[in-house]
Amino acid sequence: MHLPNWNTVMQASLLAMLLVASWQDMAFRIVSNRLVLVGAVLGLSFSALPAGQGIGSALASSIVLFLSFFVLYLAGWLGAGDVKLAGATGAYFSAHQALELGLVIMITGGLVCLAWSLWKSPQDRRGIPYALCICAGVFIYLWAKN
């Protein structure tokens, strides 16, 4: 019997959560709490596996990303769903990856914001669906690491 590569299953789970969140954010300007909760639980579950990074490390990563993006929420730049999504995303990574990942996501977000401002008309006052930035940042981070 061939056992699955848990790293591949974990990354597929993470990317599925991020793609659905991106779609929700672009279509409805909301990220489902249920989706974020399921994603966080799956991430923490994967971290508890023998090949995982450990629950403590995953929790630390979640807290670092949550707090980093919470500051942007307090500044009025992000919605609460984006902050929760960033925290849930952290559950899939180790503590030493959290700051690097957060930086990649924020740089990606800045580039997406620039492109968005050039693409959208000035009359469209809706904010940028930042779940898309989180998703793109994670894709870039995983691609760069592999």
C-alpha positions as CSV (number, residue, x, y, z in Angstrom):
1,M,0.0,0.0,0.0
2,H,1.4,3.4,-1.0
3,L,1.0,6.1,1.6
4,P,0.3,9.7,0.4
5,N,3.0,12.3,0.5
6,W,1.6,14.4,3.4
7,N,3.5,17.5,2.4
8,T,1.6,17.4,-1.0
9,V,-1.7,16.8,0.7
10,M,-1.0,19.7,3.2
11,Q,-0.1,22.1,0.4
12,A,-3.2,21.1,-1.6
13,S,-5.4,21.7,1.4
14,L,-3.8,25.1,2.0
15,L,-4.1,26.2,-1.6
16,A,-7.7,25.0,-1.8
17,M,-8.6,27.1,1.2
18,L,-6.8,30.1,-0.3
19,L,-8.4,29.7,-3.8
20,V,-11.9,29.5,-2.3
21,A,-11.2,32.4,0.0
22,S,-9.9,34.4,-3.0
23,W,-13.0,33.6,-5.0
24,Q,-15.3,34.5,-2.0
25,D,-13.5,37.8,-1.5
26,M,-13.6,38.8,-5.1
27,A,-17.2,37.8,-5.7
28,F,-18.8,38.8,-2.3
29,R,-16.1,40.8,-0.5
30,I,-16.2,38.4,2.4
31,V,-14.1,35.5,3.6
32,S,-16.2,32.8,5.3
33,N,-15.4,32.2,9.0
34,R,-16.3,28.5,8.4
35,L,-13.7,28.2,5.6
36,V,-11.0,29.8,7.7
37,L,-11.8,27.6,10.7
38,V,-11.7,24.4,8.7
39,G,-8.5,25.6,7.1
40,A,-6.9,26.4,10.5
41,V,-7.9,23.0,12.0
42,L,-6.5,21.2,9.0
43,G,-3.3,23.1,9.1
44,L,-2.9,22.4,12.8
45,S,-3.8,18.7,12.2
46,F,-1.1,18.4,9.5
47,S,1.4,20.0,11.9
48,A,0.7,17.3,14.5
49,L,1.7,14.5,12.1
50,P,5.2,13.0,12.5
51,A,6.3,14.7,9.3
52,G,4.7,18.0,10.5
53,Q,6.5,21.0,12.0
54,G,4.8,20.5,15.4
55,I,1.7,22.1,16.9
56,G,3.7,24.7,18.9
57,S,5.5,25.9,15.8
58,A,2.3,26.1,13.8
59,L,0.5,28.0,16.5
60,A,3.4,30.4,16.8
61,S,3.3,31.0,13.0
62,S,-0.4,31.5,13.1
63,I,-0.1,34.1,15.9
64,V,2.8,35.9,14.2
65,L,0.8,36.2,10.9
66,F,-2.4,37.1,12.7
67,L,-0.8,39.9,14.7
68,S,1.1,41.2,11.7
69,F,-2.0,41.5,9.7
70,F,-4.1,42.7,12.6
71,V,-2.0,45.9,12.7
72,L,-3.0,46.5,9.0
73,Y,-6.6,45.9,10.1
74,L,-6.3,48.5,12.8
75,A,-5.0,50.9,10.2
76,G,-8.1,50.3,8.1
77,W,-6.2,48.6,5.3
78,L,-7.6,45.1,5.6
79,G,-10.8,43.4,6.6
80,A,-11.1,41.1,9.6
81,G,-11.6,38.1,7.3
82,D,-8.2,38.8,5.7
83,V,-6.6,38.8,9.2
84,K,-8.2,35.5,10.1
85,L,-7.2,34.0,6.8
86,A,-3.6,35.1,7.4
87,G,-3.7,33.4,10.8
88,A,-5.2,30.2,9.4
89,T,-2.5,30.2,6.7
90,G,0.1,30.4,9.4
91,A,-1.0,27.0,10.7
92,Y,0.5,25.4,7.7
93,F,4.0,26.8,8.3
94,S,6.6,26.7,11.0
95,A,7.5,29.6,13.3
96,H,10.8,30.3,11.5
97,Q,8.9,30.6,8.1
98,A,6.2,33.0,9.5
99,L,8.0,36.4,9.1
100,E,9.4,35.5,5.7
101,L,6.0,34.4,4.5
102,G,4.3,37.5,5.9
103,L,6.9,39.7,4.1
104,V,6.3,37.9,0.8
105,I,2.5,38.3,1.2
106,M,2.8,42.0,2.1
107,I,5.1,42.7,-0.9
108,T,2.7,40.8,-3.1
109,G,-0.2,42.7,-1.7
110,G,1.6,46.0,-2.4
111,L,2.1,45.0,-6.0
112,V,-1.5,43.8,-6.4
113,C,-2.7,47.1,-4.9
114,L,-0.7,49.0,-7.4
115,A,-2.0,46.9,-10.3
116,W,-5.5,47.2,-8.9
117,S,-5.4,51.0,-8.7
118,L,-4.3,51.2,-12.3
119,W,-6.9,48.7,-13.5
120,K,-10.0,49.9,-11.6
121,S,-11.7,53.2,-12.2
122,P,-11.5,55.9,-9.5
123,Q,-15.2,55.7,-9.1
124,D,-15.0,52.1,-7.8
125,R,-14.4,52.7,-4.1
126,R,-14.5,49.0,-3.1
127,G,-11.4,47.8,-1.5
128,I,-8.9,45.3,-2.8
129,P,-9.9,41.6,-2.2
130,Y,-6.8,41.0,0.0
131,A,-7.4,37.2,0.1
132,L,-6.2,37.2,-3.4
133,C,-2.9,38.8,-2.2
134,I,-2.5,36.2,0.5
135,C,-3.2,33.5,-2.0
136,A,-0.7,34.9,-4.5
137,G,1.9,35.5,-1.8
138,V,1.7,31.9,-0.6
139,F,1.9,30.6,-4.2
140,I,5.1,32.7,-4.7
141,Y,6.6,31.6,-1.4
142,L,6.0,27.9,-2.0
143,W,7.3,28.2,-5.6
144,A,10.4,29.9,-4.4
145,K,11.0,27.3,-1.7
146,N,10.7,24.4,-4.1
